[in-house]
Each structure stands twice: as C-alpha cells, then as structure tokens.
Amino acid sequence: MSKVIWHITMSLDGFISGPDDSMDWAFDRDHSRIADETMNEIRAIVGGRRWYEVAQAKFDGIEGVYGGAWNGPVFVVTHNAPKVTTDPRVTFVPDGIGKALAAAKAEAKGGAVAIFGANVAQQSLALGLVDEIVVHIAPVLLGEGVRLFGGPLAKRIELERRAVDYSGETTDLIFRVKR
Ligand SMILES: NC(=O)c1ccc[n+]([C@@H]2O[C@H](COP(=O)([O-])OP(=O)(O)OC[C@H]3O[C@@H](n4cnc5c(N)ncnc54)[C@H](OP(=O)(O)O)[C@@H]3O)[C@@H](O)[C@H]2O)c1
C-alpha cells in the first residue's frame, strides 16, 4: 500500500515559502538524512497548480524537483487543466485531489507518494488522505509568504512523532497522522 507523505521545508515561523515564493532560505541548507531517505521512498508526486507554476517560473520546473535528484510521474491538481501537455511526466488532474492521489498511488506501485505545497496538502489532510508529515525546520524567520497552515481546521488532527533528527542546519521531524 502506498504511503502518502506531505514533505515540506518550513521556516521556524511557519512559512513554506518566503515573499514572492522565495525558496533560497531552504535550498541553501545542508542536505539531511531524513530528506534523502524520504526522497528515495517517493515514486510519484502530487502538487497543486501553484506549486507547479512557481516551479516552472523560478526553479527549473520538474527538472528542479529535489534539486534534480528525483525523476518520476507528477500529478498537478487544478480546476483548469491545459488542453495540451508537453511533458509526458506531468498529468493535470481536474477532477479532485482524491483522483490525483489515487492516480499517483497507482503509478507509485507500492512506493510512497509525496504531496508538495500547502493548499492541496491541507485539503488532503482534511480528507484523511495523508499518512505522514515530514518537515524540515530551517533556522530562519521569514515574516511573510505561504503558510503551512493559513486558516482554521475543520477538526483537530492528532499526530504521533515518529522521528527527530538534526542534520546540518535543519531540524527534521516525521509525524504519523493518527486516524
Ligand atoms: N517549502 C517547501 O518544501 C515547498 C515545497 C513545494 C512548494 N512550496 C511552495 O508552496 C507554494 C505553492 O503552494 P500553495 O499552497 O500556494 O498552492 P498549491 O497547493 O501548490 O496549489 C493551489 C492550486 O491548486 C489548485 N487546487 C487546489 N485545490 C483544488 C481542488 N480541490 N481541485 C482542483 N484544483 C485545486 C488550484 O489551482 P487552479 O487555480 O489551477 O484550479 C489552486 O490555486 C509555492 O510558493 C511553492 O514555492 C514549498
């Protein structure tokens, strides 16, 4: 059974990107053991259209995922899928997050599925579709940007800490989502 992991780097004040979707504060850190282990588990990625567009505009698109160290199928959740897609690795999914995760799991063939970004990940969590949250806390305060959580939750979600590690400058945490 494929595991769904929300894999994220966050500033200590809770932002996953800084002003203008900046990520330099995260990319400049040392690689972590937990980040590498998580990446090696992942066989498919689901992200929202904003993640995809920002990655295209600023971070080498799909080529830049995990700094170019990862290759595989990517599913982009959107209300407005483009009629033509040029990259065979990318599938736009217009019929909901559940469908995108199901398609990613089918491609992952038992390996893990990562969710990137915040909005689609929050909805996935609310739908009970996330198994683990792997978060790398960067020692920086950004003050503004995209928040890990921007608003209230429909209901409280309990987590179990599975691992804590320190590598380079980041603090790495793995939580299991309790059901
Ligand atoms: N720190 C990290 O580790 C990390 C990793 C990845 C990304 N990021 C950052 O995260 C940011 C992007 O995340 P985000 O939270 O802003 O947005 P997001 O989750 O990537 O994308 C949101 C978009 O997804 C589509 N969408 C959302 N819910 C949907 C639904 N239920 N059905 C259909 N489509 C749906 C909508 O696009 P349409 O308008 O097309 O419908 C919506 O505007 C960027 O700044 C990126 O750089 C950070």
The ligand as an SDF file (V2000), in Angstrom:
LIG
                    3D

 48 52  0  0  0  0  0  0  0  0999 V2000
    8.9100   24.5890    1.4510 N   0  0  0  0  0  0  0  0  0  0  0  0
    8.6710   23.5750    0.6640 C   0  0  0  0  0  0  0  0  0  0  0  0
    9.1270   22.4600    0.9260 O   0  0  0  0  0  0  0  0  0  0  0  0
    7.8210   23.7560   -0.5690 C   0  0  0  0  0  0  0  0  0  0  0  0
    7.5970   22.6780   -1.4310 C   0  0  0  0  0  0  0  0  0  0  0  0
    6.7820   22.8570   -2.5250 C   0  0  0  0  0  0  0  0  0  0  0  0
    6.2170   24.0960   -2.7700 C   0  0  0  0  0  0  0  0  0  0  0  0
    6.4610   25.1350   -1.9380 N   0  0  0  0  0  0  0  0  0  0  0  0
    5.8590   26.4490   -2.1560 C   0  0  0  0  0  0  0  0  0  0  0  0
    4.4640   26.3070   -1.9350 O   0  0  0  0  0  0  0  0  0  0  0  0
    3.7700   27.2780   -2.7140 C   0  0  0  0  0  0  0  0  0  0  0  0
    2.6570   26.5940   -3.5050 C   0  0  0  0  0  0  0  0  0  0  0  0
    1.7240   26.0600   -2.6010 O   0  0  0  0  0  0  0  0  0  0  0  0
    0.2870   26.7210   -2.3940 P   0  0  0  0  0  0  0  0  0  0  0  0
   -0.2460   26.1940   -1.1150 O   0  0  0  0  0  0  0  0  0  0  0  0
    0.3770   28.1830   -2.5850 O   0  0  0  0  0  0  0  0  0  0  0  0
   -0.5750   26.1780   -3.6090 O   0  0  0  0  0  0  0  0  0  0  0  0
   -0.7690   24.7020   -4.2050 P   0  0  0  0  0  0  0  0  0  0  0  0
   -1.3620   23.7850   -3.2020 O   0  0  0  0  0  0  0  0  0  0  0  0
    0.5110   24.2760   -4.8450 O   0  0  0  0  0  0  0  0  0  0  0  0
   -1.7890   24.9990   -5.4160 O   0  0  0  0  0  0  0  0  0  0  0  0
   -3.0420   25.5720   -5.1970 C   0  0  0  0  0  0  0  0  0  0  0  0
   -3.8000   25.4520   -6.5120 C   0  0  0  0  0  0  0  0  0  0  0  0
   -4.1640   24.0940   -6.7460 O   0  0  0  0  0  0  0  0  0  0  0  0
   -5.4430   24.0320   -7.3760 C   0  0  0  0  0  0  0  0  0  0  0  0
   -6.3780   23.3920   -6.4530 N   0  0  0  0  0  0  0  0  0  0  0  0
   -6.4090   23.4650   -5.0940 C   0  0  0  0  0  0  0  0  0  0  0  0
   -7.3920   22.7090   -4.5980 N   0  0  0  0  0  0  0  0  0  0  0  0
   -8.0130   22.1380   -5.6590 C   0  0  0  0  0  0  0  0  0  0  0  0
   -9.1000   21.2450   -5.7910 C   0  0  0  0  0  0  0  0  0  0  0  0
   -9.7180   20.7750   -4.6920 N   0  0  0  0  0  0  0  0  0  0  0  0
   -9.4690   20.8560   -7.0190 N   0  0  0  0  0  0  0  0  0  0  0  0
   -8.8220   21.3090   -8.1120 C   0  0  0  0  0  0  0  0  0  0  0  0
   -7.7720   22.1720   -8.0590 N   0  0  0  0  0  0  0  0  0  0  0  0
   -7.3680   22.5710   -6.8340 C   0  0  0  0  0  0  0  0  0  0  0  0
   -5.8600   25.4590   -7.6580 C   0  0  0  0  0  0  0  0  0  0  0  0
   -5.3120   25.7680   -8.9400 O   0  0  0  0  0  0  0  0  0  0  0  0
   -6.2400   26.2650  -10.1890 P   0  0  0  0  0  0  0  0  0  0  0  0
   -6.4370   27.6960   -9.9500 O   0  0  0  0  0  0  0  0  0  0  0  0
   -5.4230   25.9490  -11.3980 O   0  0  0  0  0  0  0  0  0  0  0  0
   -7.5090   25.4760  -10.1160 O   0  0  0  0  0  0  0  0  0  0  0  0
   -5.1140   26.2260   -6.5680 C   0  0  0  0  0  0  0  0  0  0  0  0
   -4.9080   27.5650   -6.9020 O   0  0  0  0  0  0  0  0  0  0  0  0
    4.8060   27.9540   -3.6060 C   0  0  0  0  0  0  0  0  0  0  0  0
    5.2120   29.1620   -3.0080 O   0  0  0  0  0  0  0  0  0  0  0  0
    5.9620   26.9630   -3.5820 C   0  0  0  0  0  0  0  0  0  0  0  0
    7.2020   27.5560   -3.8470 O   0  0  0  0  0  0  0  0  0  0  0  0
    7.2550   24.9880   -0.8410 C   0  0  0  0  0  0  0  0  0  0  0  0
  1  2  1  0
  2  3  2  0
  2  4  1  0
  4  5  1  0
  4 48  2  0
  5  6  2  0
  6  7  1  0
  7  8  2  0
  8  9  1  0
  8 48  1  0
  9 10  1  0
  9 46  1  0
 10 11  1  0
 11 12  1  0
 11 44  1  0
 12 13  1  0
 13 14  1  0
 14 15  2  0
 14 16  1  0
 14 17  1  0
 17 18  1  0
 18 19  2  0
 18 20  1  0
 18 21  1  0
 21 22  1  0
 22 23  1  0
 23 24  1  0
 23 42  1  0
 24 25  1  0
 25 26  1  0
 25 36  1  0
 26 27  1  0
 26 35  1  0
 27 28  2  0
 28 29  1  0
 29 30  1  0
 29 35  2  0
 30 31  1  0
 30 32  2  0
 32 33  1  0
 33 34  2  0
 34 35  1  0
 36 37  1  0
 36 42  1  0
 37 38  1  0
 38 39  2  0
 38 40  1  0
 38 41  1  0
 42 43  1  0
 44 45  1  0
 44 46  1  0
 46 47  1  0
M  CHG  2   8   1  16  -1
M  END
$$$$
